[in-house]
């Protein structure tokens, strides 16, 4: 029984650690990849708002 508990504990801690690392890597990739896309979206939103005010 103690062995099973130890395995579970080590596995859960490993998963949480790797999850945090993956989140950081994803967020870095996100900020880099999404920068141009978010700018394009902002431009479209601005144009869309202008269209609404025009009407």
Secondary structure as UniProt FT lines:
FT   HELIX           2..54
//
